[in-house]
């Protein structure tokens, strides 16, 4: 058979492979270029937590120095007990996070994420840092955004209900633990109620006027209610959610009381626990990074209301914040950077 007699359909396939090398060569540089562009951004994200830690430490260097000075004369066993209680709070947070979502999350990575979220929470306005870290972590674990947002809302609701319920139970058990006069200065309750009512009216007006916002809120509420039903249909998840939510403030209060014992504050440990929970409930709506500044002031006022001297109460608060904020801050920031680098968050 001569070449002229070969059908054209048999000749065309031989032409295709000639173009493949050029197509393969042109496909490689964009992929490498994209990786080169993404690499500096991820490196900057890894360095950002350390930069924020430096800024916060410089801004609060006097508080840091005073706290370290106060801890020098403290009883070491009680300080170790406070450190142990602080470490257990991350375990309680991990248990609560798992209880808020039906899907099984990797345990070790979840615990590391809570440690990193604690550092992020002290570097950003209260709650935003931890929420962002946990939303990203659940997204990487394959939880859809709607369900992870619903799990986050369920976690915050359970934590708030448990903290307020614990405060109510402690006040009923120890009615003389606090003098509420210093905690609620004259004329402060009315403006607070007015502010809350204003926020509620603005939110209601926005929902009534903006149709898309109303639809988005209704969709989120349906997802959140469905997620809550799914979680509470599993006894293990419900126990983890509510047990962890209650254990978290209890461990915080126990650590605070241990620091008070280490510095020999003349206030019973149970009264110190009441003071701590009351102060954290009172300061929950203050949008400062990790509550730095506002938490210290509220805790000092609460300890004075519980009957402690101002000087020793200030020393206890500074020592407690050193243990719970400043000591874990750099390791937490390093953990966050490592999780970002490994694409876990």
MOKA-V815738 format. One record per backbone hydrogen bond with DSSP energy under -0.5 kcal/mol. NH is the residue of the N-H (numbers start at 1). CO is the residue of the C=O. Records with the same first field share a line. If there is no record, write none. Layout:
NH = CO, CO
This chain:
5 = 2
6 = 3
10 = 7
11 = 7, 8
12 = 8
13 = 9
14 = 11
15 = 12
16 = 12
17 = 13
18 = 15
19 = 16
20 = 16, 17
21 = 17
23 = 19
24 = 20
25 = 21
26 = 22
27 = 23
28 = 24, 25
29 = 25
30 = 26
31 = 27
32 = 28
33 = 29
34 = 30
35 = 31
36 = 32
37 = 33
38 = 34
39 = 35
40 = 36
41 = 37
42 = 38
43 = 39
44 = 40
45 = 41
46 = 42
47 = 43
48 = 44
49 = 45
51 = 47
52 = 48
53 = 49
54 = 50
55 = 51
56 = 52
57 = 53
58 = 54
59 = 55
60 = 56
61 = 58
64 = 60
65 = 61
66 = 62
67 = 63
68 = 64
69 = 65
70 = 66
71 = 67
72 = 68, 69
73 = 70
74 = 71
75 = 262
76 = 74
79 = 75
80 = 76
81 = 77
82 = 78
83 = 79
84 = 80
85 = 81
86 = 82
87 = 83
88 = 84
89 = 85, 86
90 = 86, 87
91 = 87
92 = 88
93 = 89
94 = 90
95 = 91
96 = 92
97 = 93
98 = 94
99 = 95
100 = 96
101 = 98
110 = 106
111 = 107
112 = 108
113 = 109
114 = 110
115 = 111
116 = 112
117 = 113
118 = 114
119 = 115
120 = 116
121 = 117
122 = 118, 119
123 = 119, 120
124 = 120
126 = 288
128 = 125
129 = 125
131 = 127
132 = 128
133 = 129
134 = 130
135 = 131
136 = 132
137 = 133
138 = 134
139 = 135
140 = 136
141 = 137
142 = 139
143 = 138
144 = 142
148 = 144
149 = 145
150 = 146
151 = 147
152 = 148
153 = 149
154 = 150
155 = 151
156 = 152
157 = 153
158 = 154
159 = 155
160 = 156
161 = 157
162 = 158
163 = 159
164 = 160
165 = 161
166 = 162
167 = 163
168 = 164
169 = 165
170 = 166
171 = 167
172 = 168
173 = 169
174 = 170
177 = 174
179 = 305
180 = 178
182 = 179
183 = 179
184 = 180
185 = 183
188 = 185
191 = 187
192 = 188
193 = 189
194 = 190
195 = 191
196 = 192
197 = 193
198 = 194
199 = 195
200 = 196
201 = 197
202 = 198
203 = 199
204 = 200
205 = 201
206 = 202
207 = 203
208 = 204
209 = 205
210 = 206
211 = 209
214 = 210
215 = 211
216 = 212
217 = 213
218 = 214
219 = 215
220 = 216
221 = 217
222 = 218
223 = 219
224 = 220
225 = 221
226 = 222
227 = 223
228 = 224
229 = 225
230 = 226
231 = 227
232 = 228
233 = 229
234 = 231
235 = 233
238 = 231, 234
239 = 235
240 = 236
241 = 237
242 = 238
243 = 239
244 = 240
245 = 241
246 = 242
247 = 243
248 = 244
249 = 245
250 = 246
251 = 247
252 = 248
253 = 249
254 = 250
255 = 251
256 = 252
257 = 253
258 = 254
259 = 255
260 = 256
261 = 257
262 = 258
263 = 259
264 = 261
265 = 260
267 = 265
272 = 268
273 = 269
274 = 270
275 = 271
276 = 272
277 = 273
278 = 274
279 = 275
280 = 276
281 = 277
282 = 278
283 = 279
284 = 281
286 = 283
287 = 285
288 = 286
290 = 121, 124
291 = 288
292 = 289
294 = 292
295 = 291
297 = 293
298 = 294
299 = 295
300 = 296
301 = 297
302 = 298
303 = 299
304 = 300
305 = 301
306 = 302
307 = 304
308 = 303
313 = 309
314 = 310
315 = 311
316 = 312
317 = 313
318 = 314
319 = 315
320 = 316
321 = 317
322 = 318
323 = 319
324 = 320
325 = 321
326 = 321
327 = 322
329 = 325
330 = 326
331 = 327
332 = 328
333 = 329
334 = 330
335 = 331
336 = 332
337 = 333
338 = 334
339 = 335
340 = 336
341 = 337
342 = 338
343 = 340
344 = 339
345 = 339
